[in-house]
Amino acid sequence: MSRFYESLITLEAHLATRKLYDGPGDLAGVVTAIAFAGKSIARKIRRARLEDVLGAAGGENVHGEAQQKLDVMADRILLHALRAHPHVAAYASEEQGDPVVLRPASDGGRFAVLADPLDGSSNIDVAVSVGTIFSILPNREGDDATARSALQPGLHQLAAGYVLYGSSVVLVLATARGVDLFVLDPDLGEFLLAKQGIRMPEADIYSINEAYWNEFDDGVRAYLAWAHESGYASRYIGSMVADVHRTLLKGGTFLYPAMRKAPEGKLRLLYEASPMALVVERAGGVAAVGNQRILEIEPAKLHQKTPVMLGSPKAMEALMRFVG
């Protein structure tokens, strides 16, 4: 397909030509609703300093972290966009204590959507890339247990991905068909297909916050020492969406391991680790906690945390020699 014609394919047109799901419900429509929310969030981010919506909102999320004003706005935008779709059963996010039940299966609720509405929001003050991470799961629960549809291992995800708000607004979508990348054309107001069937390349690059060296276990420190000796390059932004996006396109490894002060890890399994793991695996990469695939972890609670290690196959093979 020529680049000229590929660049004229919108997200909706692309989804219309692909069978994403054999079950009931409009999965493509849910993806489109998330994309619409992404456009609205992007607009808020671009105008954040002009409209004085930077900084803390004055409250805390369920993790005891200070909520940024844009965290709250992004969460509300996603909730409203998904509430309007007739097949979304429940919405759960970092900013909500419990899943928000929108409609049960008997009323058409076929999917649960989980999200980190604005990953890396503290970076907005300094114009660093941030993003929205999302996961779409089937609702197989009875009407009286709709909220439980959010508690599923990542293997059950029907689609997942993220919207990156940076020098351009990028939507990366992982489905059973692979991983596709779309870029928002600001003049048309449409996400256009930019790259189809992404595959992770290999690279001698690692991404980790080495300021926590003294908090890492011996295996992680041994890997980093080996990477230094082997001529690896270090790249770290501090926004998970931006760091994983670079790793997806450039190769290498991304690590947010367990630490002495956070033995369970710091990233959230259901709406950060699992959707990113699906993206990476569908692109031919590996996402694991030690020897266990992240997608196989059975969640015990909505806001469960986990260490995360992901990357291209050979780079991850080298890492697993130290931490597997």
C-alpha positions as a Markdown table, in Angstrom:
| # | Residue | x | y | z |
|---|---|---|---|---|
| 1 | Met | 0.0 | 0.0 | 0.0 |
| 2 | Ser | 1.5 | 3.4 | -0.9 |
| 3 | Arg | 2.1 | 5.9 | 1.9 |
| 4 | Phe | -0.1 | 8.4 | 0.2 |
| 5 | Tyr | -3.2 | 6.3 | 0.2 |
| 6 | Glu | -2.5 | 4.7 | 3.6 |
| 7 | Ser | -2.4 | 8.2 | 5.1 |
| 8 | Leu | -6.0 | 8.8 | 4.0 |
| 9 | Ile | -7.4 | 5.8 | 5.9 |
| 10 | Thr | -9.2 | 7.0 | 9.1 |
| 11 | Leu | -9.4 | 4.9 | 12.2 |
| 12 | Glu | -13.1 | 4.3 | 11.7 |
| 13 | Ala | -12.6 | 3.2 | 8.1 |
| 14 | His | -9.8 | 0.9 | 9.1 |
| 15 | Leu | -11.9 | -0.7 | 11.9 |
| 16 | Ala | -14.8 | -1.1 | 9.5 |
| 17 | Thr | -12.7 | -3.4 | 7.3 |
| 18 | Arg | -11.4 | -5.6 | 10.1 |
| 19 | Lys | -13.2 | -8.2 | 12.1 |
| 20 | Leu | -11.9 | -7.4 | 15.6 |
| 21 | Tyr | -14.2 | -9.7 | 17.6 |
| 22 | Asp | -16.5 | -12.7 | 17.0 |
| 23 | Gly | -18.6 | -12.1 | 20.0 |
| 24 | Pro | -21.6 | -9.8 | 20.7 |
| 25 | Gly | -21.3 | -6.1 | 20.8 |
| 26 | Asp | -19.7 | -3.2 | 18.9 |
| 27 | Leu | -16.0 | -3.4 | 19.9 |
| 28 | Ala | -14.9 | -1.1 | 17.1 |
| 29 | Gly | -17.4 | 1.5 | 18.3 |
| 30 | Val | -15.9 | 1.3 | 21.8 |
| 31 | Val | -12.4 | 1.9 | 20.3 |
| 32 | Thr | -13.9 | 4.9 | 18.4 |
| 33 | Ala | -15.4 | 6.3 | 21.6 |
| 34 | Ile | -12.0 | 6.1 | 23.3 |
| 35 | Ala | -10.4 | 7.8 | 20.3 |
| 36 | Phe | -12.9 | 10.6 | 20.5 |
| 37 | Ala | -12.1 | 11.0 | 24.2 |
| 38 | Gly | -8.4 | 11.1 | 23.3 |
| 39 | Lys | -9.1 | 14.0 | 20.9 |
| 40 | Ser | -10.9 | 16.0 | 23.7 |
| 41 | Ile | -8.1 | 15.2 | 26.2 |
| 42 | Ala | -5.5 | 16.3 | 23.7 |
| 43 | Arg | -7.2 | 19.7 | 23.3 |
| 44 | Lys | -7.3 | 20.1 | 27.1 |
| 45 | Ile | -3.6 | 19.4 | 27.3 |
| 46 | Arg | -2.7 | 21.8 | 24.5 |
| 47 | Arg | -4.6 | 24.6 | 26.2 |
| 48 | Ala | -3.7 | 23.6 | 29.8 |
| 49 | Arg | -1.4 | 26.5 | 30.6 |
| 50 | Leu | -3.6 | 29.0 | 28.8 |
| 51 | Glu | -6.7 | 27.9 | 30.7 |
| 52 | Asp | -4.9 | 27.6 | 34.0 |
| 53 | Val | -5.7 | 23.9 | 34.5 |
| 54 | Leu | -2.2 | 22.8 | 35.5 |
| 55 | Gly | -1.2 | 21.6 | 39.0 |
| 56 | Ala | -3.0 | 19.7 | 41.7 |
| 57 | Ala | -6.8 | 19.5 | 41.9 |
| 58 | Gly | -6.7 | 19.4 | 45.7 |
| 59 | Gly | -7.6 | 15.8 | 46.2 |
| 60 | Glu | -6.0 | 12.3 | 46.2 |
| 61 | Asn | -6.7 | 9.2 | 44.1 |
| 62 | Val | -7.2 | 5.8 | 45.6 |
| 63 | His | -3.4 | 5.3 | 45.8 |
| 64 | Gly | -3.0 | 8.4 | 48.0 |
| 65 | Glu | -1.4 | 10.3 | 45.2 |
| 66 | Ala | -2.2 | 14.0 | 44.6 |
| 67 | Gln | -4.6 | 14.3 | 41.7 |
| 68 | Gln | -3.7 | 16.8 | 39.0 |
| 69 | Lys | -6.5 | 18.9 | 37.6 |
| 70 | Leu | -6.0 | 17.2 | 34.2 |
| 71 | Asp | -6.2 | 13.8 | 35.8 |
| 72 | Val | -9.8 | 14.6 | 36.9 |
| 73 | Met | -10.7 | 16.2 | 33.6 |
| 74 | Ala | -9.4 | 13.2 | 31.5 |
| 75 | Asp | -11.2 | 10.7 | 33.7 |
| 76 | Arg | -14.5 | 12.6 | 33.3 |
| 77 | Ile | -14.0 | 12.9 | 29.6 |
| 78 | Leu | -13.5 | 9.1 | 29.2 |
| 79 | Leu | -16.4 | 8.3 | 31.5 |
| 80 | His | -18.8 | 10.5 | 29.5 |
| 81 | Ala | -17.6 | 9.2 | 26.2 |
| 82 | Leu | -18.0 | 5.6 | 27.3 |
| 83 | Arg | -21.3 | 6.2 | 29.0 |
| 84 | Ala | -22.8 | 7.3 | 25.7 |
| 85 | His | -21.9 | 3.9 | 24.0 |
| 86 | Pro | -24.7 | 1.4 | 24.4 |
| 87 | His | -22.4 | -1.6 | 24.8 |
| 88 | Val | -20.1 | -0.4 | 27.6 |
| 89 | Ala | -21.0 | -2.2 | 30.9 |
| 90 | Ala | -18.4 | -0.8 | 33.3 |
| 91 | Tyr | -15.6 | 1.8 | 33.5 |
| 92 | Ala | -12.7 | 1.5 | 35.9 |
| 93 | Ser | -9.8 | 3.8 | 36.2 |
| 94 | Glu | -6.9 | 5.0 | 38.4 |
| 95 | Glu | -9.1 | 7.9 | 39.5 |
| 96 | Gln | -12.1 | 5.8 | 40.6 |
| 97 | Gly | -12.2 | 3.8 | 43.8 |
| 98 | Asp | -14.5 | 1.1 | 42.3 |
| 99 | Pro | -15.7 | 0.3 | 38.8 |
| 100 | Val | -18.5 | 2.5 | 37.6 |
| 101 | Val | -21.3 | 0.3 | 36.4 |
| 102 | Leu | -23.0 | 1.9 | 33.3 |
| 103 | Arg | -25.3 | -0.9 | 32.2 |
| 104 | Pro | -25.6 | -4.7 | 32.8 |
| 105 | Ala | -25.4 | -7.4 | 30.2 |
| 106 | Ser | -29.2 | -7.6 | 30.0 |
| 107 | Asp | -29.3 | -3.9 | 28.9 |
| 108 | Gly | -26.5 | -4.4 | 26.3 |
| 109 | Gly | -23.4 | -4.0 | 28.4 |
| 110 | Arg | -20.9 | -6.2 | 26.6 |
| 111 | Phe | -17.6 | -4.7 | 27.5 |
| 112 | Ala | -15.6 | -3.4 | 30.5 |
| 113 | Val | -13.2 | -0.5 | 29.8 |
| 114 | Leu | -10.2 | 0.1 | 32.1 |
| 115 | Ala | -8.0 | 3.2 | 31.8 |
| 116 | Asp | -5.2 | 5.2 | 33.2 |
| 117 | Pro | -6.8 | 8.5 | 32.0 |
| 118 | Leu | -3.6 | 10.5 | 32.1 |
| 119 | Asp | -0.4 | 8.7 | 32.7 |
| 120 | Gly | 2.5 | 10.9 | 33.6 |
| 121 | Ser | 0.3 | 13.9 | 34.3 |
| 122 | Ser | 2.8 | 15.6 | 36.6 |
| 123 | Asn | 5.0 | 16.1 | 33.5 |
| 124 | Ile | 2.5 | 18.4 | 31.8 |
| 125 | Asp | 3.8 | 21.4 | 33.7 |
| 126 | Val | 7.1 | 21.0 | 31.8 |
| 127 | Ala | 5.6 | 19.9 | 28.4 |
| 128 | Val | 6.8 | 16.3 | 28.6 |
| 129 | Ser | 4.8 | 13.7 | 26.7 |
| 130 | Val | 1.9 | 12.1 | 28.6 |
| 131 | Gly | -0.8 | 9.6 | 27.6 |
| 132 | Thr | -4.0 | 7.7 | 28.1 |
| 133 | Ile | -3.7 | 3.9 | 28.5 |
| 134 | Phe | -6.8 | 1.7 | 27.9 |
| 135 | Ser | -7.9 | -1.9 | 28.1 |
| 136 | Ile | -11.2 | -3.4 | 26.8 |
| 137 | Leu | -12.4 | -6.7 | 28.3 |
| 138 | Pro | -15.6 | -8.8 | 27.6 |
| 139 | Asn | -18.4 | -8.6 | 30.2 |
| 140 | Arg | -19.3 | -12.2 | 31.0 |
| 141 | Glu | -20.8 | -11.4 | 34.4 |
| 142 | Gly | -24.4 | -11.6 | 35.5 |
| 143 | Asp | -26.3 | -8.4 | 36.0 |
| 144 | Asp | -25.7 | -8.3 | 39.8 |
| 145 | Ala | -21.9 | -8.7 | 39.3 |
| 146 | Thr | -21.2 | -6.3 | 36.4 |
| 147 | Ala | -18.4 | -4.6 | 38.4 |
| 148 | Arg | -16.4 | -7.8 | 38.5 |
| 149 | Ser | -16.0 | -7.7 | 34.7 |
| 150 | Ala | -13.0 | -5.4 | 35.4 |
| 151 | Leu | -11.2 | -8.2 | 37.3 |
| 152 | Gln | -9.8 | -10.4 | 34.5 |
| 153 | Pro | -6.3 | -11.4 | 33.5 |
| 154 | Gly | -4.8 | -9.6 | 30.6 |
| 155 | Leu | -5.1 | -12.6 | 28.3 |
| 156 | His | -8.8 | -11.9 | 28.1 |
| 157 | Gln | -8.3 | -8.4 | 26.7 |
| 158 | Leu | -10.1 | -7.9 | 23.3 |
| 159 | Ala | -8.2 | -4.7 | 22.6 |
| 160 | Ala | -5.8 | -2.4 | 24.4 |
| 161 | Gly | -3.5 | 0.5 | 23.6 |
| 162 | Tyr | -2.7 | 4.1 | 24.4 |
| 163 | Val | -3.0 | 7.6 | 23.1 |
| 164 | Leu | 0.3 | 9.5 | 23.3 |
| 165 | Tyr | 0.1 | 13.3 | 23.6 |
| 166 | Gly | 3.4 | 14.6 | 22.4 |
| 167 | Ser | 4.8 | 16.4 | 19.4 |
| 168 | Ser | 1.9 | 14.7 | 17.6 |
| 169 | Val | -1.1 | 12.8 | 19.0 |
| 170 | Val | -0.6 | 9.1 | 18.4 |
| 171 | Leu | -3.0 | 6.3 | 19.0 |
| 172 | Val | -1.6 | 2.7 | 19.2 |
| 173 | Leu | -4.1 | -0.1 | 19.1 |
| 174 | Ala | -3.5 | -3.8 | 19.8 |
| 175 | Thr | -6.1 | -6.4 | 18.8 |
| 176 | Ala | -6.0 | -10.0 | 17.6 |
| 177 | Arg | -5.0 | -8.6 | 14.2 |
| 178 | Gly | -1.8 | -7.0 | 15.5 |
| 179 | Val | -0.7 | -3.5 | 16.4 |
| 180 | Asp | -1.5 | -0.5 | 14.3 |
| 181 | Leu | -0.5 | 3.2 | 14.8 |
| 182 | Phe | -2.7 | 6.2 | 14.0 |
| 183 | Val | -1.8 | 9.9 | 14.0 |
| 184 | Leu | -4.3 | 12.7 | 14.7 |
| 185 | Asp | -4.5 | 15.1 | 11.7 |
| 186 | Pro | -5.3 | 18.4 | 13.5 |
| 187 | Asp | -6.8 | 19.9 | 10.4 |
| 188 | Leu | -9.1 | 17.0 | 9.7 |
| 189 | Gly | -9.8 | 16.1 | 13.3 |
| 190 | Glu | -9.3 | 12.4 | 12.4 |
| 191 | Phe | -6.9 | 9.7 | 13.5 |
| 192 | Leu | -5.3 | 8.5 | 10.2 |
| 193 | Leu | -3.5 | 5.1 | 9.8 |
| 194 | Ala | 0.3 | 5.7 | 9.8 |
| 195 | Lys | 1.7 | 2.3 | 10.3 |
| 196 | Gln | 0.1 | -1.2 | 10.2 |
| 197 | Gly | 1.3 | -4.4 | 11.8 |
| 198 | Ile | 4.1 | -2.9 | 14.0 |
| 199 | Arg | 6.9 | -5.4 | 14.9 |
| 200 | Met | 9.4 | -4.5 | 17.6 |
| 201 | Pro | 13.0 | -4.2 | 16.4 |
| 202 | Glu | 16.0 | -5.3 | 18.5 |
| 203 | Ala | 18.3 | -2.7 | 20.1 |
| 204 | Asp | 20.9 | -2.4 | 22.8 |
| 205 | Ile | 18.8 | 0.2 | 24.8 |
| 206 | Tyr | 17.3 | 0.0 | 28.3 |
| 207 | Ser | 14.9 | 2.3 | 30.0 |
| 208 | Ile | 14.8 | 2.5 | 33.8 |
| 209 | Asn | 15.0 | 5.1 | 36.5 |
| 210 | Glu | 18.6 | 4.3 | 37.7 |
| 211 | Ala | 18.2 | 6.8 | 40.6 |
| 212 | Tyr | 16.6 | 3.9 | 42.4 |
| 213 | Trp | 19.8 | 1.7 | 42.1 |
| 214 | Asn | 20.0 | 1.2 | 45.8 |
| 215 | Glu | 16.3 | 0.0 | 45.9 |
| 216 | Phe | 16.7 | -2.6 | 43.2 |
| 217 | Asp | 17.4 | -6.3 | 43.9 |
| 218 | Asp | 20.7 | -7.9 | 43.0 |
| 219 | Gly | 19.4 | -9.3 | 39.7 |
| 220 | Val | 18.3 | -6.0 | 38.3 |
| 221 | Arg | 21.6 | -4.4 | 39.4 |
| 222 | Ala | 23.6 | -7.2 | 37.8 |
| 223 | Tyr | 21.7 | -6.7 | 34.6 |
| 224 | Leu | 22.4 | -3.0 | 34.6 |
| 225 | Ala | 26.1 | -3.5 | 35.3 |
| 226 | Trp | 26.2 | -6.0 | 32.3 |
| 227 | Ala | 24.3 | -3.5 | 30.1 |
| 228 | His | 26.9 | -0.8 | 31.0 |
| 229 | Glu | 29.7 | -3.1 | 30.1 |
| 230 | Ser | 28.0 | -4.2 | 26.9 |
| 231 | Gly | 27.7 | -0.7 | 25.5 |
| 232 | Tyr | 23.9 | -0.3 | 25.9 |
| 233 | Ala | 22.4 | 3.1 | 25.6 |
| 234 | Ser | 20.1 | 4.5 | 28.4 |
| 235 | Arg | 16.9 | 6.3 | 27.5 |
| 236 | Tyr | 14.4 | 7.3 | 30.2 |
| 237 | Ile | 11.6 | 9.9 | 30.0 |
| 238 | Gly | 9.6 | 9.2 | 33.2 |
| 239 | Ser | 6.2 | 8.9 | 31.5 |
| 240 | Met | 5.3 | 5.2 | 31.0 |
| 241 | Val | 3.4 | 5.8 | 27.7 |
| 242 | Ala | 6.3 | 7.7 | 26.2 |
| 243 | Asp | 9.0 | 5.2 | 27.4 |
| 244 | Val | 7.0 | 2.2 | 26.2 |
| 245 | His | 6.2 | 3.9 | 22.9 |
| 246 | Arg | 9.9 | 4.5 | 22.2 |
| 247 | Thr | 10.7 | 0.9 | 23.2 |
| 248 | Leu | 7.9 | -0.4 | 20.9 |
| 249 | Leu | 9.3 | 1.6 | 17.9 |
| 250 | Lys | 13.0 | 1.5 | 18.6 |
| 251 | Gly | 13.5 | -1.7 | 20.5 |
| 252 | Gly | 15.3 | -2.6 | 23.8 |
| 253 | Thr | 13.9 | -3.1 | 27.3 |
| 254 | Phe | 11.7 | -1.1 | 29.6 |
| 255 | Leu | 11.9 | -1.9 | 33.3 |
| 256 | Tyr | 9.9 | -0.8 | 36.4 |
| 257 | Pro | 11.0 | -3.5 | 38.8 |
| 258 | Ala | 10.1 | -4.3 | 42.4 |
| 259 | Met | 12.0 | -2.2 | 44.9 |
| 260 | Arg | 12.8 | -2.6 | 48.5 |
| 261 | Lys | 10.3 | 0.1 | 49.4 |
| 262 | Ala | 7.8 | -1.2 | 46.9 |
| 263 | Pro | 8.2 | -5.0 | 46.7 |
| 264 | Glu | 4.9 | -5.4 | 44.8 |
| 265 | Gly | 6.0 | -2.8 | 42.2 |
| 266 | Lys | 4.4 | 0.5 | 41.5 |
| 267 | Leu | 2.6 | 0.2 | 38.2 |
| 268 | Arg | -1.0 | -0.9 | 38.1 |
| 269 | Leu | -1.6 | -4.4 | 36.7 |
| 270 | Leu | -5.1 | -3.9 | 35.1 |
| 271 | Tyr | -4.9 | -0.5 | 33.5 |
| 272 | Glu | -1.1 | 0.0 | 32.9 |
| 273 | Ala | 0.8 | -3.2 | 32.8 |
| 274 | Ser | -1.7 | -5.5 | 31.1 |
| 275 | Pro | -2.7 | -3.2 | 28.2 |
| 276 | Met | 1.0 | -2.4 | 27.6 |
| 277 | Ala | 1.8 | -6.1 | 27.7 |
| 278 | Leu | -0.8 | -6.8 | 25.1 |
| 279 | Val | 0.6 | -4.1 | 22.8 |
| 280 | Val | 4.2 | -5.5 | 23.2 |
| 281 | Glu | 3.2 | -9.2 | 22.8 |
| 282 | Arg | 1.1 | -8.4 | 19.7 |
| 283 | Ala | 4.1 | -6.7 | 18.2 |
| 284 | Gly | 6.3 | -9.7 | 18.8 |
| 285 | Gly | 7.8 | -8.7 | 22.1 |
| 286 | Val | 7.9 | -10.1 | 25.6 |
| 287 | Ala | 6.3 | -8.7 | 28.8 |
| 288 | Ala | 7.0 | -10.5 | 32.1 |
| 289 | Val | 7.5 | -10.5 | 35.8 |
| 290 | Gly | 10.4 | -12.9 | 36.2 |
| 291 | Asn | 9.3 | -16.0 | 34.4 |
| 292 | Gln | 5.6 | -15.2 | 34.4 |
| 293 | Arg | 3.8 | -13.4 | 31.5 |
| 294 | Ile | 2.1 | -10.3 | 32.7 |
| 295 | Leu | -0.9 | -11.3 | 30.7 |
| 296 | Glu | -1.3 | -14.5 | 32.8 |
| 297 | Ile | -1.4 | -12.8 | 36.2 |
| 298 | Glu | -4.8 | -13.3 | 37.9 |
| 299 | Pro | -5.9 | -10.0 | 39.5 |
| 300 | Ala | -7.1 | -10.1 | 43.1 |
| 301 | Lys | -8.2 | -6.5 | 43.3 |
| 302 | Leu | -8.8 | -3.6 | 40.9 |
| 303 | His | -5.8 | -1.4 | 41.8 |
| 304 | Gln | -3.3 | -4.2 | 42.2 |
| 305 | Lys | 0.3 | -3.3 | 41.5 |
| 306 | Thr | 3.0 | -5.3 | 39.7 |
| 307 | Pro | 6.6 | -5.0 | 38.6 |
| 308 | Val | 6.9 | -4.6 | 34.8 |
| 309 | Met | 9.6 | -5.7 | 32.4 |
| 310 | Leu | 9.0 | -5.6 | 28.7 |
| 311 | Gly | 10.8 | -5.3 | 25.4 |
| 312 | Ser | 12.0 | -6.9 | 22.2 |
| 313 | Pro | 12.7 | -10.7 | 22.3 |
| 314 | Lys | 16.5 | -10.9 | 22.3 |
| 315 | Ala | 16.9 | -7.9 | 24.6 |
| 316 | Met | 14.4 | -9.6 | 27.1 |
| 317 | Glu | 16.2 | -12.9 | 26.8 |
| 318 | Ala | 19.4 | -11.2 | 27.9 |
| 319 | Leu | 17.5 | -9.5 | 30.8 |
| 320 | Met | 16.0 | -12.8 | 31.9 |
| 321 | Arg | 19.4 | -14.3 | 32.4 |
| 322 | Phe | 19.7 | -12.0 | 35.4 |
| 323 | Val | 16.1 | -11.7 | 36.7 |
| 324 | Gly | 14.3 | -14.8 | 35.4 |
